[in-house]
Amino acid sequence: MATWISDIVAALSNLGGAATYDQIYAEIKRIRGSALPNSWKKIIQREIQAHARESSGFSGQPLFYSVDGKGAGVWALLPVPY
């Protein structure tokens, strides 16, 4: 089974690189297609925030950024360096 991070990256890629939490949730639900744990939305929020520098919960490799600023709930993939 894929990791939450890989599913979030896939969801954002499928959604054009940026999306709201609700759009990300819907796409991950479509991707996973199976029963999700009760806390799945909180897991997604935690993983996004752990991988976004502007988040107070940042603790991992930066993968995402807040499109409209902290608290707006719109997230995007960081550009991949070449």
The first five atom37 places (N, CA, C, CB, O) and aatype in JSON, in Angstrom:
{
  "aatype": [12, 0, 16, 17, 9, 15, 3, 9, 19, 0, 0, 10, 15, 2, 10, 7, 7, 0, 0, 16, 18, 3, 5, 9, 18, 0, 6, 9, 11, 1, 9, 1, 7, 15, 0, 10, 14, 2, 15, 17, 11, 11, 9, 9, 5, 1, 6, 9, 5, 0, 8, 0, 1, 6, 15, 15, 7, 13, 15, 7, 5, 14, 10, 13, 18, 15, 19, 3, 7, 11, 7, 0, 7, 19, 17, 0, 10, 10, 14, 19, 14, 18],
  "atom_mask": [
    [1, 1, 1, 1, 1],
    [1, 1, 1, 1, 1],
    [1, 1, 1, 1, 1],
    [1, 1, 1, 1, 1],
    [1, 1, 1, 1, 1],
    [1, 1, 1, 1, 1],
    [1, 1, 1, 1, 1],
    [1, 1, 1, 1, 1],
    [1, 1, 1, 1, 1],
    [1, 1, 1, 1, 1],
    [1, 1, 1, 1, 1],
    [1, 1, 1, 1, 1],
    [1, 1, 1, 1, 1],
    [1, 1, 1, 1, 1],
    [1, 1, 1, 1, 1],
    [1, 1, 1, 0, 1],
    [1, 1, 1, 0, 1],
    [1, 1, 1, 1, 1],
    [1, 1, 1, 1, 1],
    [1, 1, 1, 1, 1],
    [1, 1, 1, 1, 1],
    [1, 1, 1, 1, 1],
    [1, 1, 1, 1, 1],
    [1, 1, 1, 1, 1],
    [1, 1, 1, 1, 1],
    [1, 1, 1, 1, 1],
    [1, 1, 1, 1, 1],
    [1, 1, 1, 1, 1],
    [1, 1, 1, 1, 1],
    [1, 1, 1, 1, 1],
    [1, 1, 1, 1, 1],
    [1, 1, 1, 1, 1],
    [1, 1, 1, 0, 1],
    [1, 1, 1, 1, 1],
    [1, 1, 1, 1, 1],
    [1, 1, 1, 1, 1],
    [1, 1, 1, 1, 1],
    [1, 1, 1, 1, 1],
    [1, 1, 1, 1, 1],
    [1, 1, 1, 1, 1],
    [1, 1, 1, 1, 1],
    [1, 1, 1, 1, 1],
    [1, 1, 1, 1, 1],
    [1, 1, 1, 1, 1],
    [1, 1, 1, 1, 1],
    [1, 1, 1, 1, 1],
    [1, 1, 1, 1, 1],
    [1, 1, 1, 1, 1],
    [1, 1, 1, 1, 1],
    [1, 1, 1, 1, 1],
    [1, 1, 1, 1, 1],
    [1, 1, 1, 1, 1],
    [1, 1, 1, 1, 1],
    [1, 1, 1, 1, 1],
    [1, 1, 1, 1, 1],
    [1, 1, 1, 1, 1],
    [1, 1, 1, 0, 1],
    [1, 1, 1, 1, 1],
    [1, 1, 1, 1, 1],
    [1, 1, 1, 0, 1],
    [1, 1, 1, 1, 1],
    [1, 1, 1, 1, 1],
    [1, 1, 1, 1, 1],
    [1, 1, 1, 1, 1],
    [1, 1, 1, 1, 1],
    [1, 1, 1, 1, 1],
    [1, 1, 1, 1, 1],
    [1, 1, 1, 1, 1],
    [1, 1, 1, 0, 1],
    [1, 1, 1, 1, 1],
    [1, 1, 1, 0, 1],
    [1, 1, 1, 1, 1],
    [1, 1, 1, 0, 1],
    [1, 1, 1, 1, 1],
    [1, 1, 1, 1, 1],
    [1, 1, 1, 1, 1],
    [1, 1, 1, 1, 1],
    [1, 1, 1, 1, 1],
    [1, 1, 1, 1, 1],
    [1, 1, 1, 1, 1],
    [1, 1, 1, 1, 1],
    [1, 1, 1, 1, 1]
  ],
  "atom_positions": [
    [[0.84, -1.19, 0.0], [0.0, 0.0, 0.0], [0.88, 1.25, 0.0], [-0.95, 0.0, 1.22], [1.93, 1.29, 0.65]],
    [[0.45, 2.23, -0.71], [1.19, 3.5, -0.8], [1.17, 4.22, 0.54], [0.59, 4.4, -1.91], [0.31, 3.97, 1.39]],
    [[2.12, 5.12, 0.71], [2.15, 5.94, 1.92], [1.2, 7.11, 1.77], [3.59, 6.43, 2.23], [0.78, 7.44, 0.66]],
    [[0.87, 7.74, 2.89], [0.03, 8.94, 2.84], [0.71, 10.03, 2.02], [-0.27, 9.45, 4.27], [0.05, 10.71, 1.23]],
    [[2.01, 10.21, 2.21], [2.74, 11.24, 1.47], [2.67, 10.98, -0.03], [4.21, 11.31, 1.93], [2.4, 11.9, -0.8]],
    [[2.91, 9.75, -0.45], [2.85, 9.47, -1.89], [1.44, 9.68, -2.43], [3.32, 8.03, -2.17], [1.28, 10.12, -3.57]],
    [[0.43, 9.37, -1.63], [-0.95, 9.62, -2.07], [-1.26, 11.11, -2.15], [-1.93, 8.94, -1.11], [-1.98, 11.54, -3.05]],
    [[-0.73, 11.9, -1.23], [-0.95, 13.35, -1.26], [-0.26, 13.95, -2.49], [-0.41, 14.02, 0.04], [-0.84, 14.78, -3.19]],
    [[0.96, 13.53, -2.75], [1.68, 14.0, -3.94], [0.91, 13.61, -5.2], [3.13, 13.42, -3.97], [0.75, 14.43, -6.11]],
    [[0.45, 12.37, -5.27], [-0.32, 11.92, -6.43], [-1.61, 12.72, -6.58], [-0.64, 10.42, -6.31], [-1.98, 13.12, -7.68]],
    [[-2.3, 12.95, -5.47], [-3.55, 13.71, -5.5], [-3.3, 15.12, -6.02], [-4.19, 13.77, -4.1], [-4.02, 15.58, -6.91]],
    [[-2.3, 15.8, -5.49], [-2.0, 17.15, -5.95], [-1.58, 17.16, -7.41], [-0.91, 17.78, -5.09], [-1.96, 18.06, -8.16]],
    [[-0.82, 16.18, -7.83], [-0.43, 16.08, -9.24], [-1.66, 15.91, -10.12], [0.55, 14.9, -9.46], [-1.79, 16.57, -11.15]],
    [[-2.56, 15.02, -9.71], [-3.79, 14.79, -10.47], [-4.67, 16.03, -10.53], [-4.57, 13.64, -9.85], [-5.43, 16.21, -11.49]],
    [[-4.58, 16.87, -9.51], [-5.4, 18.08, -9.42], [-4.71, 19.32, -9.99], [-5.78, 18.33, -7.97], [-5.15, 20.44, -9.75]],
    [[-3.64, 19.13, -10.72], [-2.97, 20.24, -11.37], [-1.89, 20.91, -10.54], [0.0, 0.0, 0.0], [-1.39, 21.96, -10.92]],
    [[-1.53, 20.32, -9.42], [-0.43, 20.84, -8.6], [-0.84, 21.63, -7.38], [0.0, 0.0, 0.0], [-0.02, 21.83, -6.49]],
    [[-2.09, 22.08, -7.31], [-2.57, 22.86, -6.16], [-4.04, 22.54, -5.93], [-2.36, 24.4, -6.38], [-4.79, 22.31, -6.87]],
    [[-4.45, 22.54, -4.65], [-5.84, 22.22, -4.34], [-6.16, 22.56, -2.89], [-6.12, 20.73, -4.6], [-5.27, 22.75, -2.06]],
    [[-7.46, 22.65, -2.62], [-7.93, 22.84, -1.25], [-7.89, 21.49, -0.53], [-9.36, 23.45, -1.22], [-7.76, 20.44, -1.15]],
    [[-8.02, 21.55, 0.79], [-8.09, 20.29, 1.54], [-9.24, 19.43, 1.04], [-8.25, 20.57, 3.05], [-9.06, 18.23, 0.85]],
    [[-10.41, 20.01, 0.82], [-11.56, 19.21, 0.38], [-11.29, 18.52, -0.95], [-12.8, 20.1, 0.25], [-11.69, 17.37, -1.14]],
    [[-10.61, 19.19, -1.87], [-10.26, 18.58, -3.16], [-9.24, 17.46, -2.95], [-9.71, 19.64, -4.13], [-9.33, 16.4, -3.59]],
    [[-8.28, 17.69, -2.07], [-7.27, 16.67, -1.77], [-7.94, 15.45, -1.14], [-6.16, 17.24, -0.82], [-7.64, 14.32, -1.52]],
    [[-8.84, 15.68, -0.19], [-9.55, 14.56, 0.46], [-10.29, 13.72, -0.58], [-10.54, 15.08, 1.52], [-10.2, 12.49, -0.58]],
    [[-11.04, 14.39, -1.45], [-11.83, 13.67, -2.46], [-10.93, 12.85, -3.38], [-12.67, 14.65, -3.28], [-11.27, 11.71, -3.72]],
    [[-9.8, 13.42, -3.78], [-8.9, 12.71, -4.69], [-8.22, 11.54, -3.99], [-7.84, 13.67, -5.26], [-8.06, 10.48, -4.59]],
    [[-7.84, 11.7, -2.74], [-7.22, 10.59, -2.01], [-8.24, 9.49, -1.79], [-6.64, 11.07, -0.65], [-7.91, 8.31, -1.88]],
    [[-9.46, 9.85, -1.5], [-10.53, 8.84, -1.35], [-10.69, 8.07, -2.66], [-11.88, 9.51, -0.95], [-10.87, 6.85, -2.64]],
    [[-10.61, 8.76, -3.78], [-10.7, 8.11, -5.09], [-9.49, 7.21, -5.33], [-10.81, 9.16, -6.21], [-9.64, 6.08, -5.8]],
    [[-8.29, 7.71, -4.99], [-7.06, 6.94, -5.2], [-7.04, 5.68, -4.34], [-5.83, 7.81, -4.87], [-6.76, 4.59, -4.84]],
    [[-7.35, 5.83, -3.06], [-7.28, 4.7, -2.14], [-8.4, 3.7, -2.39], [-7.33, 5.19, -0.71], [-8.18, 2.49, -2.3]],
    [[-9.57, 4.19, -2.69], [-10.69, 3.34, -3.04], [-11.07, 2.28, -2.02], [0.0, 0.0, 0.0], [-11.85, 1.38, -2.34]],
    [[-10.56, 2.36, -0.83], [-10.88, 1.36, 0.19], [-11.3, 2.06, 1.47], [-9.66, 0.42, 0.45], [-11.32, 3.29, 1.55]],
    [[-11.62, 1.27, 2.44], [-12.01, 1.83, 3.73], [-10.86, 2.65, 4.31], [-12.43, 0.71, 4.72], [-9.72, 2.2, 4.33]],
    [[-11.18, 3.82, 4.77], [-10.17, 4.72, 5.34], [-10.37, 4.77, 6.86], [-10.27, 6.15, 4.72], [-11.49, 4.65, 7.34]],
    [[-9.28, 4.95, 7.61], [-9.44, 5.06, 9.06], [-10.25, 6.31, 9.42], [-8.07, 5.1, 9.76], [-10.31, 7.26, 8.65]],
    [[-10.86, 6.29, 10.59], [-11.68, 7.42, 11.03], [-10.91, 8.74, 11.01], [-12.21, 7.17, 12.42], [-11.5, 9.79, 10.76]],
    [[-9.63, 8.69, 11.26], [-8.82, 9.91, 11.38], [-8.12, 10.28, 10.08], [-7.79, 9.73, 12.48], [-7.17, 11.07, 10.12]],
    [[-8.53, 9.76, 8.94], [-7.77, 9.93, 7.7], [-7.6, 11.38, 7.29], [-8.44, 9.18, 6.6], [-6.55, 11.74, 6.76]],
    [[-8.6, 12.22, 7.52], [-8.46, 13.64, 7.14], [-7.43, 14.34, 8.03], [-9.82, 14.36, 7.24], [-6.67, 15.18, 7.55]],
    [[-7.41, 14.0, 9.3], [-6.41, 14.58, 10.21], [-5.01, 14.09, 9.85], [-6.73, 14.23, 11.68], [-4.04, 14.84, 9.97]],
    [[-4.9, 12.85, 9.42], [-3.6, 12.32, 8.99], [-3.09, 13.12, 7.79], [-3.71, 10.81, 8.62], [-1.92, 13.49, 7.75]],
    [[-3.96, 13.38, 6.82], [-3.57, 14.15, 5.64], [-3.13, 15.55, 6.04], [-4.72, 14.22, 4.63], [-2.1, 16.03, 5.57]],
    [[-3.91, 16.22, 6.89], [-3.53, 17.56, 7.36], [-2.17, 17.53, 8.03], [-4.59, 18.11, 8.33], [-1.32, 18.37, 7.75]],
    [[-1.97, 16.58, 8.92], [-0.7, 16.47, 9.65], [0.47, 16.25, 8.69], [-0.76, 15.33, 10.67], [1.52, 16.88, 8.84]],
    [[0.29, 15.37, 7.71], [1.37, 15.09, 6.77], [1.69, 16.3, 5.9], [1.0, 13.89, 5.89], [2.86, 16.6, 5.66]],
    [[0.67, 17.0, 5.43], [0.93, 18.2, 4.63], [1.67, 19.23, 5.48], [-0.4, 18.8, 4.09], [2.67, 19.79, 5.03]],
    [[1.2, 19.48, 6.67], [1.81, 20.49, 7.53], [3.22, 20.1, 7.96], [0.96, 20.73, 8.75], [4.07, 20.97, 8.15]],
    [[3.48, 18.82, 8.12], [4.82, 18.36, 8.5], [5.82, 18.55, 7.36], [4.78, 16.88, 8.91], [7.03, 18.54, 7.58]],
    [[5.3, 18.73, 6.14], [6.16, 18.87, 4.98], [6.01, 20.22, 4.29], [5.88, 17.77, 3.99], [6.26, 20.35, 3.09]],
    [[5.58, 21.23, 5.06], [5.46, 22.6, 4.54], [6.19, 23.54, 5.49], [3.94, 23.02, 4.38], [5.83, 23.64, 6.66]],
    [[7.2, 24.22, 5.01], [8.05, 25.07, 5.85], [7.29, 26.13, 6.62], [9.08, 25.74, 5.0], [7.64, 26.43, 7.76]],
    [[6.23, 26.72, 6.02], [5.53, 27.8, 6.7], [4.6, 27.31, 7.81], [4.73, 28.59, 5.69], [4.04, 28.12, 8.55]],
    [[4.45, 26.01, 7.94], [3.6, 25.45, 8.97], [4.35, 25.34, 10.29], [3.07, 24.07, 8.55], [5.55, 25.04, 10.32]],
    [[3.64, 25.58, 11.38], [4.27, 25.44, 12.71], [4.56, 23.97, 13.0], [3.35, 26.02, 13.82], [5.35, 23.67, 13.9]],
    [[3.95, 23.05, 12.25], [4.2, 21.63, 12.43], [5.28, 21.07, 11.52], [0.0, 0.0, 0.0], [5.44, 19.85, 11.44]],
    [[6.02, 21.94, 10.82], [7.04, 21.49, 9.88], [8.09, 20.66, 10.59], [7.69, 22.67, 9.18], [8.67, 21.1, 11.58]],
    [[8.34, 19.45, 10.07], [9.36, 18.6, 10.68], [9.99, 17.63, 9.68], [8.75, 17.82, 11.82], [10.78, 16.78, 10.08]],
    [[9.67, 17.75, 8.44], [10.19, 16.81, 7.45], [10.79, 17.5, 6.25], [0.0, 0.0, 0.0], [11.11, 18.68, 6.29]],
    [[10.92, 16.74, 5.21], [11.41, 17.27, 3.94], [10.34, 18.2, 3.35], [11.78, 16.12, 2.94], [9.18, 17.8, 3.29]],
    [[10.7, 19.4, 2.92], [9.7, 20.29, 2.34], [9.2, 19.76, 0.99], [10.27, 21.7, 2.18], [9.98, 19.58, 0.06]],
    [[7.9, 19.53, 0.92], [7.28, 19.03, -0.31], [6.14, 19.93, -0.79], [6.76, 17.63, -0.09], [5.81, 19.95, -1.97]],
    [[5.54, 20.68, 0.15], [4.34, 21.46, -0.14], [4.51, 22.91, 0.33], [3.12, 20.83, 0.53], [5.39, 23.21, 1.13]],
    [[3.66, 23.79, -0.19], [3.62, 25.16, 0.31], [2.18, 25.65, 0.3], [4.53, 26.1, -0.54], [1.34, 25.14, -0.45]],
    [[1.92, 26.63, 1.14], [0.6, 27.23, 1.21], [0.46, 28.27, 0.1], [0.35, 27.87, 2.61], [1.23, 29.23, 0.06]],
    [[-0.5, 28.07, -0.78], [-0.67, 28.93, -1.95], [-1.12, 30.33, -1.54], [-1.68, 28.32, -2.91], [-0.56, 31.32, -2.02]],
    [[-2.11, 30.42, -0.68], [-2.69, 31.71, -0.3], [-2.29, 32.16, 1.09], [-4.19, 31.63, -0.39], [-2.94, 33.04, 1.66]],
    [[-1.24, 31.59, 1.65], [-0.77, 31.96, 2.97], [-1.28, 31.02, 4.04], [0.0, 0.0, 0.0], [-2.25, 30.28, 3.84]],
    [[-0.62, 31.06, 5.16], [-0.92, 30.19, 6.29], [-2.39, 30.33, 6.69], [-0.01, 30.51, 7.47], [-2.91, 31.44, 6.83]],
    [[-3.05, 29.19, 6.87], [-4.43, 29.18, 7.32], [-5.47, 29.21, 6.22], [0.0, 0.0, 0.0], [-6.66, 29.09, 6.5]],
    [[-5.04, 29.38, 4.96], [-6.0, 29.48, 3.86], [-6.5, 28.11, 3.39], [-5.37, 30.21, 2.7], [-7.57, 28.03, 2.78]],
    [[-5.75, 27.05, 3.66], [-6.19, 25.71, 3.29], [-6.03, 25.34, 1.83], [0.0, 0.0, 0.0], [-6.66, 24.4, 1.36]],
    [[-5.17, 26.07, 1.11], [-4.88, 25.73, -0.28], [-3.39, 25.36, -0.34], [-5.22, 26.92, -1.28], [-2.53, 26.16, 0.02]],
    [[-3.12, 24.15, -0.79], [-1.76, 23.63, -0.78], [-1.3, 23.27, -2.19], [-1.66, 22.41, 0.13], [-2.11, 22.94, -3.06]],
    [[0.01, 23.35, -2.4], [0.58, 23.01, -3.7], [1.89, 22.27, -3.52], [0.79, 24.28, -4.55], [2.53, 22.34, -2.47]],
    [[2.26, 21.56, -4.57], [3.56, 20.88, -4.59], [4.65, 21.92, -4.82], [3.61, 19.77, -5.69], [4.49, 22.82, -5.64]],
    [[5.74, 21.79, -4.1], [6.9, 22.62, -4.39], [7.45, 22.21, -5.75], [7.99, 22.48, -3.28], [7.4, 21.03, -6.1]],
    [[7.97, 23.15, -6.51], [8.59, 22.77, -7.79], [9.76, 21.84, -7.57], [9.06, 24.02, -8.55], [10.51, 21.99, -6.6]],
    [[9.91, 20.88, -8.44], [11.01, 19.92, -8.35], [12.25, 20.57, -8.95], [10.65, 18.57, -9.08], [12.22, 21.02, -10.1]],
    [[13.35, 20.63, -8.18], [14.58, 21.2, -8.73], [15.18, 20.27, -9.78], [15.61, 21.47, -7.61], [15.12, 19.05, -9.64]],
    [[15.73, 20.85, -10.82], [16.33, 20.04, -11.9], [17.81, 20.0, -11.76], [15.95, 20.58, -13.27], [18.49, 19.38, -12.57]]
  ]
}
